[in-house]
Amino acid sequence: MADGSANLDKASEDQICIGVLALQGAFREHIAHFRKLPGVTATEVKKKEDLKDLDGLVIPGGESTTMALIAERWGLIPELRSWAKGGRPIWGTCAGLIFLADRASGQKEGGQALLGGLDCKVQRNFFGAQINSFESQLPVPKQLQPFEHGPAKYRAMFIRAPAIMEAGPSVEILSEYRLSAEEQAVTEGRECVAVAVRSKQLLATSFHPELTEELRWHETFVDMVRRHQQGDKPGVNGRSPSSASLNSMSSQRSQSDGLRPADMPVYGTRDRL
Ligand SMILES: NC(=O)CC[C@H](N)C(=O)O
């Protein structure tokens, strides 16, 4: 009995709790992904009390103006700001990236409340309207390479997606999207935009890993959370994942290079090979 309870204590020590802002958008999909990872509890955040025991927070994709309006109406903006001030890890996907950015263009009239903290300028709807949504296979960034499993490309879903147009010196660019000649014609010849970045405890992606079978972005965020708990700095190039996350990683992937998984083939492709 005594041994059993000691094991339980150990298990709960390693357990981390990730909250996903659940006001609007793709929060259920994120929660389902996190729940596939051992040692991770994932929970919805709808009110300030839900922030209390979290180790990490995700701001999902959806519609950033609507999400900001609901958060304001429910009095959550100051609570989120003070939670973020603690330097705890936050991951913003798509609308969540807009939420985290210090500067945004293409906002609706009157703008929207941004949480800020990420020294970036994002352009809302950079890749066009809903009808222009697409998916692409992008090279796995070297910062994810320590997790050496799965294909060398990851599947990125861009849904009315923003792009990161400018990034400050503290921001590490994890992934870029190379623009086609056609796309460059409307971006004054700019060749690529950033679509995934990390800065201190913040991770931000333009695309939606939670809508694919890809788990490596979720594993990366879990690793950031564990490192933060251990008082460690966020991972830098070439560093191996924390031992706890190595233990938690699934070593098998059903995908193989070049094969599109049969999860959500909903959009046309713009592959950058
Ligand atoms: N899929 C998304 O999260 C789209 C974000 C949307 N373009 C916005 O401004 O909020």
The ligand as an SDF file (V2000), in Angstrom:
LIG
                    3D

 10  9  0  0  0  0  0  0  0  0999 V2000
   -8.0140   30.1900  -38.1200 N   0  0  0  0  0  0  0  0  0  0  0  0
   -7.8800   31.2910  -37.4460 C   0  0  0  0  0  0  0  0  0  0  0  0
   -7.6270   31.3150  -36.2450 O   0  0  0  0  0  0  0  0  0  0  0  0
   -8.1140   32.5420  -38.2290 C   0  0  0  0  0  0  0  0  0  0  0  0
   -7.7920   33.8060  -37.5060 C   0  0  0  0  0  0  0  0  0  0  0  0
   -8.5510   34.9480  -38.1250 C   0  0  0  0  0  0  0  0  0  0  0  0
   -8.0080   35.3470  -39.3650 N   0  0  0  0  0  0  0  0  0  0  0  0
   -8.5780   36.1100  -37.1490 C   0  0  0  0  0  0  0  0  0  0  0  0
   -8.2650   37.1690  -37.4270 O   0  0  0  0  0  0  0  0  0  0  0  0
   -8.9260   35.9300  -36.0480 O   0  0  0  0  0  0  0  0  0  0  0  0
  1  2  1  0
  2  3  2  0
  2  4  1  0
  4  5  1  0
  5  6  1  0
  6  7  1  0
  6  8  1  0
  8  9  2  0
  8 10  1  0
M  END
$$$$
